[in-house]
Amino acid sequence: DLRDAAAASGRAALGFAHAQRAAEVGAIAELIFTDTAWRAHPAEIEALVHRALTNGASVEWTPLDDGDAPQTDGVVAGLRFAL
C-alpha cells in the first residue's frame, strides 16, 4: 500500500536513503523495515528507527524479504507530508 501511495501522492519514501531524508525533517508517520534491511545495515536501521520514534512515528519490523521490490531495499516509510 505504501508503494502505491508513493506513486500516487508522494507521501511515501521507498528505500533507506529516501526514508533517512524524510526522517531528518520529521516527515515519517510510519516506518516499516524488513529482516533483510536489518541484517544488512543494523546500525543504520537502528538510528533511523530512533529518529522516527523520536518524531512520533509508528515503527514495524517484518520478517518478510522484500525481494519483489528491490527499489525499497527493505525500508518503506509512510509520510506525514510529501517531500
N, C-alpha and C positions, 0 to 999 in steps of 0.2 A: 504493500500500500504506500509506503514512503517513497519508493522509486517512482510510482505513478504521481505522487504529489510533487516531486521534484520536476518532473516533466511538465506537469500542468500549471504549477504556480510558482515554482522556485522556492517553495517552503520546505525543502529537504536538502540535506547535504549528503552526497554519496561519496564514501571513501574517507580515509583518515585525514588527509590534508585538508579537505573541504570542511570536515567536522571540526578540526582543530581551529581553523579560521573562524568558524561560526561560534565556537566556544569563547574565543578571545573577545568577542563583542557581546557575549551573553545572549546569543540568539537560540541556543539549543533548548527545546522544550522536552524532547525525548531522545535518548541515545540508546542504540542497540549495537552490541558488538558480538561477534562470533568467537567460538573457541579458537578458530584458526587465527584470527587477529590477535587474540591474547597470547597464543603460543609464539607468534612471530615477533611481537613487539610489546612484551608485558609492561615495561617501564613507561612507554609512551601511552599505552592504553590506560594505565593506572592514572597518569597525570591528566589525561582527557576526562576520565570518569570523575576525578576530584573536581576539576574545573566545572564540569557540567552540573554536578551535585551542588557545588557552591552557589551556582546561579539558579537553583531551584528545579533543575531538570529531573525527570524520571530516567532511570538507567536500568537496562535489561541486558542480561547475558544469555546467549543461546548456544547450545552445543552444536547446532547445525553448521555445516560448512556452507560457504557462500560461493561454491564453485560455479553455479549457473549465472552469476553476475560478478565477474572479476573486477569490474569498474568500482565496486564498493569496497574492495579489499577487506571485507568483513566488518565494516563500520558504516552505519546509516544513522542519520540524525534528522528528526522532525524539528522544524524551526518555528520560533515564535513569529518571525517576520522574514520576508525574502531578502536575500543579500544580493 
